[in-house]
Amino acid sequence: MALTNSSRIPAPLSFAPSQYFEGNDGLWSTFIVRVGTPEQIFRVLPSTVASELFVPLLGACKEGFPANCPFSRGAEMFQGKVNEGFQVGKTSTWHEIGIYGISAREELGYNASGLYGLDNLGLMIANSGGPTLAKQVIGGVVNSRLWFGRLGLDIKPSNFSEFDNPQRSMMQTLKDENHIPSLSYGYTAGAYYKKPNVFGSLTFGGYDQNRFQPNDITFPFDANDSRKPSLNVQAIVTRDMNNQTVSLLPDGAAYSLIDFAEPHIWLPVSACDAFAKAFNLTYDNTTDLYLIDASTRARHLEQNPTVTFGLGQTANPAERINIVIPYSAFDQQANFPIYNVSTNYFPIRRAYNDTQYTLGRTFFQEAYVKIDYERGNFSVHQALFPTANEQKILPIASKESEAKIENPDVLGSPKVRLAKGVIAGASIGGIALLICMLLIIFCFVRRRKAAKEQQKMTVEEERIEFADQPKLETDGAAFFEKDGRPFAEMEGHVFPELNCAAPESELSSEPELRELDVRITRTDLSTIFELYELGDSERSYESLNVVLPELPEKQYPPPGWI
């Protein structure tokens, strides 16, 4: 029976980067999303822990901000004009939910609020092969701590007030609507410092094998549903000017969350002190950043020393993966609103408790992560930077499709058929073999019964069975991730005080993937924060006043970030 498109296993979705490197805390490879009807276009960064899309809201660029603020926050032109932020009053498919706290890392100082609603979400530029998903959770923010928009890759549903009306995550929608083969993805942040520049790589439902060095070490998800991809950083080492090995993690392993929405690497204070000594860094109490003077920076860039991170569940070196990061990956610049002028800094941060330990985007310039929600595990690999820019996209199968993946028709591949010449050759060979067998039997019977030559002989044909005949293979190899620890899906993000119907699911055929070539112009970045203020011709909202809690002396974010 012929299979419908919805029953076929789709190919992974390779999310083409925007062709930009940008940011107010470094130069990062961004991705394009389309929001609303008509579509408003934003450039965003992926997020490990969130499952919603966050974009700057109309009013995010306030009076007195640099003129390039909208573009520097990722907003593209809309209807021939500069888009000052997401304009909810100009999208006909917007269904407003309300104002709630965002589901970001409060322990790192991301305690902001946003205007939430449901709307269409498209991936990549229009007509590029990227799908458009209906009724996705969109959060509009003004807070400058979230300078760039974030595309949440977690699978948790979003709940507003009640658990009986969960809103599907983008990843779950992609899987449910048959755009990707499984709840999984592969990601590396790209590297501006490489010559030529290498953009980030993001693949839904699979991974790009050309972008990493394989290893057989996997890590189980953490039991805390909001910190699934966590692992132990067992060691951090570098070499000093005398080529002597120096430990940069003096107090032992740090159990860290993988979160590439966060640009920095958050480490114990003792580790930050060791980095500061090894690389001659200066701590800025106002911004909580480590600065570096021009002459020291020039020397490090010339020598380009490396820092090696040893990752493993135990301290056993045989069960550890080492990620080597050159100094050039740490060479970043901070701009407005962190500093009024571009300032060289080293992207590590002081963590005052273990909830803050984080391997951020700086780390994933040189690392590739594969996250498999189907089996509750993930793996980390040394990133590769192929000069030919050729992809080798391979799928991660869902659990329910593993039994089907042996069937080439289910995979969407043509059935394997024998050529006519092969069939004819096999038939002739079989006939010849049968004739030989008949001749042998005839001669044997004739010798034993020579006296009965006139008697008619009857020979029964024998069936020939080939016990070891080979099975037909599919067009390509099937790749699977190693089974890991099973896990239970939690309720998801909870936002109080809302009752909203769950979005409907509509199956769609698998997308036709095309090569994407986006050409845009780069500019510097800028802005600052406050909370939500929306004004357009169709409706306006009053200013949102959110009182941030008082923090201890070493507060996050520090005063200079506000």
Secondary structure, DSSP 8 states (H G I E B T S, - for coil): ----GGGS----EEE-EEEEEE-SSS-EEEEEEEETTTTEEEEEEEESS--SEEEEBTTSS-TTS-TTHHHHTTB--BTTB---SB-GGG-TT-EEEEEEE-SS-GGGT---EEEEEEEEEEESSTTSS--EEEEEEEEEE--GGG-SEEEE-----EEES-TTS-B--HHHHHHHTTSSSSSEEEEE--BTTSSS-B--EEEETEEEGGGB------EE--SSGGG-SEEEEEEEEEE-TTS-EEES-TT--EEEEE-TTS-SEEEEHHHHHHHHHHHT-EEETTTTEEE--HHHHHHHHHH--EEEEEE-SSS-GGG-EEEEEEGGGG-EEE-TTT-SS-EEEE-EEEESSGGG-EE-TTGGGSEEEEEETTTTEEEEEEB---TT----EEE---TTTTTTTT-TTTTT-------HHHHHHHHHHHHHHHHHHHHHHHHHHHHHTGGGTTS-----------TT------SS----------------EEESS-------------------------------------B-SS-B------------SS-SS-GGG-
